[in-house]
């Protein structure tokens, strides 16, 4: 025994005995190179992150502004309300487009007989859905019929892109979506204060549209909220319960070993596989409707469960064993020990695992594509069984559109999704700080 001890002591002394200066310089140089390598790695990662955020913000900030026309519109009672009925059915048949276009002509001083070609060019300055805004104004203000009022309507997407610089006036007229005559009218409207840039509330109020100026995120935001609520209600309690059972109650045998291995493997399964599973089980077997938030929420729940289980098990395992032993020694049952001591102390880690799973689910596109959430949905869903879409799917659909206006909306929608993610992470950081215990 003493011989072994002496041998170990000699090895320790030989390893840490004073070294030759050249050896010290070599060791310090290696340490310096390692520090530089680590610092360079961090700087490269931050550089790519900075480039990504700069690119998204640079391309997407303009999506929060929209070109609008402030028109002086004469709401002729003979055309709008000849019989005194101003309900929706009556106003639906009123030709508000003609009223709106005539107001634009007068604003430019072009009243009178105009050639059809000139009229077509003028009409292209207005959004195709601008007449609906006048109809909504009349429905909200029936007393305005018979008066001249100022109504703000959307300009065409090409006009909006031109004012934001996406369409350059230096390009030859035959290669632009806006010709020289339309450019002159735009300049005239801008100088008179008729054509202005305003905050784009439509980005958060409108649903799907083939026109970029009337395309919005409301349906996608509501659909994402519905699906996140389903994930929170199902994945969090099921994941925490499964993790607590496997860590505190399950016997250690080959069955639980197989379950643990499969949970770890499920966390690495490609997300599109969960989409195929949802398509086969929830739609084909259970008959749930496609393109609905409930199917999307169930698919994302299956995908989030392994992450929640793994993170919760690691958090429970990190709680000191002495706390469990002390509670059991005081007469507490295993269930009381779990709910009164172990889980409250593991809560910060549970919150971290939950938010990681939710953020991953919020940004998933592939499984939602498999269950049909790429539908063209205009109306906002009011229940889980109505057609809807999600933020990442809406970004994917806008990115595929050829219109120039959808480029900025793609980046703008990405900014909105990043704000959601930052908000969720901020809440978890606050809760972690509140409940975190230091040993």
Secondary structure, 3 states (H helix, E strand, C coil): CHHHHHHHHHHHHHHHCCCCHHHHHHHHHHHHHHHHHHHHHHHHHHHHHHHHHHHHHHHHHHHHEEEEEEEEEECCHHHHCCCCCCCHHHHCCCCHHHHHHHHHHHHCCCCCCCCHHHHHHHHCCECCCHHHHHHHHHHHCHHHCCCEEEEEEEECHHHHHHHCCCCCCCCCHHHCCCCHHHHHHHHHHHHCCCEEEEECCHHHHCCCCCCHHHCCCHHHHHHHHHHHHHHHHHHHHHHHHHHHHHHHHCCCCHHHHHHHHHHHHHCCCCHHHHHHHHHHHHHHHCCCCCCEHHHHHHHHHHHHHHHHHHHHHHHHHHCCHHHHHHHHHCCCCHHHHHHHHHHHHHHHHHHHHHHHHHHHHHCCCHHHHHCCCCCCCCCCCCCCCCECCCHHHHHHHHHHCCCCHHHHHHHHHHHHHHHHHHHHHHHHHHHHHHHCCCC
